[in-house]
Amino acid sequence: MVEPIWIAGKPEHGAAELPVLSPYDGREVGRTTYATPEQVDRAVQAAADVAATFAGTPAATRAAALDHVSRRIAERAEEFAALITAENGKPLVWSRGEVGRAVSTFRWAAEEARRFSGELQRLDTDAAAAGRMAVVRRFPKGPVLGISPFNFPLNLVAHKVAPAIAVGAPIVLKPAPATPLSALLLGEILAETDLPAGAYSVVPVPNEDAPGLVADPRLPVVSFTGSGPVGASIRRAVPDKHVTLELGGNAAAVVCADWSSDADLDWAAQRIALFGNYQAGQSCIAVQRVIVASGLLDRFTPRLVAAVEALKTGDPGADGVQVGPVINAAAADRIEQWVAEAVAGGARVLAGGTRDGSTIAPTVLTDVPADAKVSCEEVFGPVLVLGPADSDGDAFEQVNDSAYGLQAGVFTHSLQTAFHAHRVLQVGGVIVGDVPSFRADQMPYGGLKGSGVGREGLRSAMDDYTDPKVMVLTGIDL
C-alpha cells in the first residue's frame, strides 16, 4: 500500500514513490510518494488563503480538534509505536514512550488553546494615563513551515503541528524523508477533525527541495529541528522571516563531589548508561559527556561500564531490547570513524567500540582528547565520553567549553550548587539530580549558542508563532 500525502487536509498521491526502509535490516516497511511541485504550491497557497479565517476560529473549535487528535493517538498507540520502530529503528520501549508523549503534547495544546487569552495592563500607574487600560493579545504571524527530523517522527512533528493549531496558524509540515510514515498517519487523524481546509498539509519532499519551501514568502514562520549546519543555512537564507531552530548539542552529565554514596553512584550510572544510549544516542539531549568529580571517578567508572554493558542491543521490534540501530549505514560509518579517530588520539575504550551493520555497540571512552569529534561535536550515537573534574567549578567550565548549549544534568544534593549551576551553565535547561535527557513537553525547551534559537514546549512555541498586539481603551472608570 502506498500511503497518501496530505494536501490542504485531503489525501493525494504524488509522482515519485518514496520507499521507507528499516534501519535495522534494510527491509521495506512502507511506501509513500514525494509531493510534486504543483502539490506543494497548492498546499502553501491553501495555507495562505485560510490564514485569516483560521486565526479567527473559536478557541473551542481548535481545542476540540487537538483533544480529538490526542484521544485518537492514544487509541491507536500500538499502531503508532510499531510504525515508529519500523521506520526509525528505535526499540518498542522508546517508541511507546514517544507515543505517550505525543498524546500529552496534543492534550497540553488543547488546554493552552483554551487559556490563550492575553492580559490586561492598567496604564493609570502614570497620572498622564488616567482612565486607560491596555489589552494585550497575541495573533498568528501567518502560516508556518514545520521541518521535522527523523529521530522523533511523531512527537517532534506534534511539537510543530499542535502549537500551530492552538493559535490558529496554518502549518505546512515537511517530515524527514527517512521517516515520513508517522507524520502521514497523524495527517489521517487530523483529517477526522473540523479544521478548515488548508489548516494543515503534510508534504514529503526531498531535502534538496526544502530551500524553496523555506524561501516561500507565503510562509513567514519557519520552525526547524535538525542539524546545526542546515539550521544556520536557513537563518542566513531568510533573515526577514521568524525562524526557530532546535539544533542539538553534546549534552553533559556532571556527577558532583557531594553525590557520593553507593546508592547515589548506582543511580547516576544507571541513568547515564540508559540515557546515553536510548534512541541509540540519537537524541539532542542524550548524554554524551560524563564529567565526574575526580575523587569519585574510581568508584563511578566500573558502575558506569557495567550498566552500559548490561544494556540489551538488537532487533528493535523485540521485547526487552533497549538499544537499536542508528538511522542508516552512513551514520554508523561516521560514528565508527569518530571513535577510531579518538582512539588514535589516545582515548581508551572501556566498553563497546564495535559495530554490527547499522548497530553500534554502546560505547564508553576515556582519556579522550578535548579536540576529538566525539568530545566537541554532536555524536548522535551511543557513545559516552568519561572524564574527571577537579571541582564543581571545573566541571561547569567543562560543560560550557562547547559550541553547544541545550541541556545539562547535574547530580547534586546541594541547593546552592543547583542554583549556581542554573546561573552559570550556558544551556537552555539544567536538570538537577538526573540526566540532561529529561524533557516535559509543556516546559520551555531549547538551547543557547549552537543549539538554536527560540523555544519549543506548547506555550513557548505558541508565543513564537504569534505577535503581541496592544489595544488601549480610553476613558475607563478604573
N, C-alpha and C positions, 0 to 999 in steps of 0.2 A: 504494500500500500504506500502510495506517495502522499505524505501529509500536506495539507493545504497551507498556504501562507495566508495572511490576513491583511486585506487592503480596505481601509476605511470600515473595518468591522465585518467584512464579508470574506468568505473563503474563496480563494482562487489558486490557480497553479501558474507558475512561471514557465520559462522555456527550458533552460539548462537544469538538469537534475543534480541534486546535491546528496550524494550518499554519506551517511553518518556511520563512522566506524568505531568499534570498541577499542579503547586504548590498551586493553589487556591482551587481546588476542587478534585484533585486526579484523574480526568478522563484521559484516554489515549489520547494524542494529536498527536501521531506519533509513528513510529516504524522504527528501522534500525537494523543493526547487528554489533556485535563486529568483528573486523578483526581477522582472525586466525593467529597463529604464522607464518605460511608459507606466508600469505599475507603481514604481517608486514615485514618479511625478504625480500620479493620481492620489497616492497616499498623502504626500506632502500638501497638495492643493486642498484635499479634503480637510486636513488639519487646519490649514489657514482659513478655509471657508467657515468652519464650525467654531472657530476660536471665540468670537464674541458671544455666540449663543451658549456655548458650553460654560463660559465664565459666569453667565447669569443663571445657570442651572441651580435650583434649590439645593441646599445642603442635604436635605432628606434624600433626594434622588442620588446624589453622589455617594452618600454614606450607605444607602441601601445596596448600591452596586458593589461597593467594597465589602460589605458584610456578606453578600452573596458569594463573591469570589473566595473569601476566607472560608466560608462554610463548605463550598464545593471542593476546594483543595483538600480540606480535612476528610471529606467523604471519599475522595479518590487518592488518598495519601499513599497507599501501597503502589498504585499505578504510577504516580509521580516518582516515588522513590526508586522503583525498578528502572524507570526511564532515565533518571539522573545517573544511576550506576552504569547503565548500558552505554550512554553516550559520553560520560565524563570519566568513568573508571573508579570513582570513589566507592569504598565499601558501603554496603547497605546501611550499616550503623550510622554513618555520616550522612547518607542520602536521606534517611528517615529524619535525622535531626534537621536537615535543611528544609524539608517539607514542613516540619513543625514550626520552624521559624517563619516560613512564608505565610502560614496560617496566621501567626501573630502579627506579621508586618501588615497584612491587609486589614486585620481587625483593628490595629492601632490607627491605621489611616482612616478607617471609618469613624473612630472616636475623635480623632483630630479634626476631621471634616465638620463634625457637629459643633465643635467649640472654636472654630477658626473665625472669631467674631471681631477681632480688633480690640482697640482700647479707647477709653475716654481720658482726656487730659484737661484739667482745669487750667485756664490761662489767666485767671484773675489773681494768680500769685504775684503778678505785676499790676500795680494800680492802673496803668495805662490800658490794660486788657480787661477791665471790669466788664462782667456780663458776657464774656466769651468762653467758649468751650471747644476743644478740638476733638474730632472723631477721626481716629487713625485706623484705616483698614488696608488690607493687602489685596492686590489684584494681580492676576497672572500676567507675566511679561509677554506671553504668547506661546505658540506651540513649542514643544520640547523634542529634541533629538536625544534619545537614550541609546547609548552604546554599552553593551554589557559583555563581560568576559566569560571564559569557558569554565572557570573554577567553581562558581556557584550559579549554575544555569537556570535556577528557579528563583532563589532568594535575592540575588543581585538584580535580576530582572524586576522582581517585586519592588525593590528599592528605587527603581526608576519609575515604574508604572503607577504604584499606589499613591505616592505624594502628588503626582500629576493629576490623577483623577480627583484626589481630595480637594485640590484648589480649583479644579475646573480648567486645567490646561491640557489641550490635546497632546498626545505623545506618539511619535513615530519611533518604534524600537528596532534597532539593529542588533540581533543576537550574534554571538560568536559563531562563525561558520562550522566550527568543530562540534558545537553543542546547541543546535537550534531547536531540538525537538521539545524540550521542556517549555520553552517560550511559546511555541506553537500550540501546545496543549493548553497553556494559560490563555492564549487567544481564543480557543474554543470556549472556555469558561466565560471569558469576558463577553462573548457573543450572546450569552444567555441573559445578559443584563439589559436594562433600558437606556444604556448610554447612547447618545446620539451618534449617527454615522460620522466617521471622521475623528471621533474622540480618541481612537487608538488604531494603530496598524502595527503589524509585526512583519518586517521586510528583511529576510535574509539576503544579504548582498556580499560579494567577495570583499575582503578587506581593502583591496586596492581601489575599490569603487567608493569607499567611505569618504574620502576627501570631498567628493561632490556633494554628498549629503551635508557634511559639516559646513560647507561654504554656502549652502542654500539660504538666501535671505529670508525665506518664509519660516525658518526655524531659528528664532532668536536666542534660544537657550540650548546649550549642549551639555549633557551630563555623561561623562565618560569614566569608566572604570577599566583599568588595564595597565599597560607598561608605561614607564616613565618617558622613554623617547617618543612614543606615539602621543602621549598626553601633551608633552612640550610642543610637538609639531602642531597639534590642534590649537593650542593657545597662541602660537605665533601666527597661525593661518587666519584666525578670526578674532583679532584684538577688539573689535567693536561688539562682539557677542558676549552674553553672560555664560561663562564656561565654568563648570565644576568638575574637578579632577580628583579621582582617588587612585593613586599611582603606586601603592605598595610600599615596601620597606624591607629592612633586615632586622626584625624585632629582637630585642634583648630581654632576657630574664636575669634579674640581679638577685643573688642569694646573699643577704646582708649578714653581718657578723652575729647579730642577735638571734638569727634563725638557726639555732644551734642544737636543739635536742634531736634525738634519734627520730622521733615522730615528725619533727619539722623537716628534717632532711629527706626522710622517706616520702613525705607528701610532695615536696618540691621536685624530687627526682621523678616520681611517677607522673606528675603533671607536665613537667618539661619534656619527658620522653614521649608522652602521648601527644602533646600539642606541638611538638616539633615535627611530628610525623603524620598527624591527621591530615586528611586530604592529600597524602603523600607529600606533605610540606607545601602544597600549592594553595596557600592562603596568605594574604597580605600580612596577617598578624600571626602566622605560625612562628614558633620560637626558632631563631637561627643562632643568635649569640647567647651564650650562657656565661655569666660573669659571677664568680663565686669568691666570697671573702677568703683570702689566702689561708687563713687558719682553719678553714673548713674543707679545703679542697681535697685533702687526702681521704676524709670521711665521705665526702659527697660523690667523688668520681666513681667508685665502684657501684654505688647505688644507682647512679645515672646509667652506667653501662649495662648493668643487669636489667634495669627497667626497659631500656631500648632493645636489648636482645630478646626480651620476653614478648615483644610485640609480634602478633601473628600477621605474616605477609602472605599474599596470594591472590586468588581469584576474588575480585570484589563482590561477586554475586553470592559467595559462600558465607554462611553464618559464621560469626566469630572473627572474620578477617578484619584487621584494623588498619592495615596499610596496603593500598593497591598500587597500580602503575601511575606514572606521570602521564601527561596527556598524549604524548606521541614519542616516537623514537628520536626525533630531533632534540626534544627536551632532555631525554635520557642521555643522549650523546653529550650535550652541553654540560650537564651536571657531572657526568663521569669525567669529563675533561677538566672541569674546575677542581674536583677532588684530586685528580692526578697532579695538577699544577701546584696545589697546596702541599702535597706530599713531596714533590720535587723540591719545594722551597724549604722543607724541614719539618712539615707537620707530621704527626703520628696518628695512625688510625687505631682508635680504641674499640670500635665496633663497626660492623658493616663494611662499606667500601667496595661492595660487589654489585653486580648487575645481572638481571635475567630478563632479556627483552626490554620492555619499557618499564620494568620494575627495578627500582634502585633500593637496595637493602638499607634500612635505617642506619645512619652513619653518625659516628661521633669522632670528631677530630680535636686534637690538642696541639699545643706548640705551633699554632697557625700564624704565619707572618701577617702583620697588620695590613699589608697591601695585597694579600691574596683575595681573589674574587669571592671566595666563599665567606670571607670576613667582611668585605666592604661593599659588595654588591648584593642584590637580592637573588639568593639561590633558587627559590621557588621549587624546592625539592626537599627530600627527607634527610637533611644534613644539619647537624649541630656542631657549633664551634665552641669549645670549652676553654676558659682561661681564668686566671686569678685576678683579684683586685686587692691592693694593699689596704684600702679603707672604703667606706661607703662613698666618700667624695671621689675617690679614684674610680670606683665603679660607675658613678654617674657621669664622670668625664668620658669614660669609655663609651657609654651609651650615646652621648652627644657627639662623639667623634665619628660621625656618619653623615652621609649626604641625605639620609632619610630621617623621618621622624613621625611615624604613625602611632604606635603604642609601645609601651614598655611594661613589664611586670616587675614588681619589687616585693620580694619576700622579706617582710619585716614585721615585728610586733610593736615597733615604736611609732607612736602617733607623730612625734616630732620628725622622725625620719620620713614618714609617709608624706607629711605636709612639705617637708623640704624637697623631696623628690618631685612632688607635684609642681613646685615652683621652679626648680632648676632644670628638670629634664625637658629637652626640646622635642616634645612629642605631643600629639593630639590627645592622648589618653594614657593615664597611669593606672594600672591595675595592682592594687595592694593585696598581698597575701596570695597571689595566684599568677598565672602566666599572662602574657600580653594578648593571648588569643581569645580572651573573653570579650563578647560583644552582646549587649542587649539591643534589640532592633529599634527601640524607641529613643535611645540616647544619641547625642551628637557623636558622629563618627567621621573621622578624617584626620589629616596629618599636617605637619609643617615641613618646610624645606622641600626636598624632592618627593615627598609623599603626597603632594597635591594641594589643592585649594578648595574651599567650600566644605560643607559637611553633609553627610547623609544622616539617617535617622529621621523619622517621619516629619516631625515639626521642623527640624533644621532644613530638610530638603524642601518642604513647603515654603519656607522663607526664601530659599534660594530661587525657587521658581516664580516668585512674586515680587512686586514692588509696593512699598507703602505709599498710600495717598492720604493726604490730610484734608479734612473738611472742617472749616471753622464756623461755628454757629455764633451769631451776634445777638445781643440784646436778651440774653438768657438771665432769668432771675435765679441766681445760684445761691 
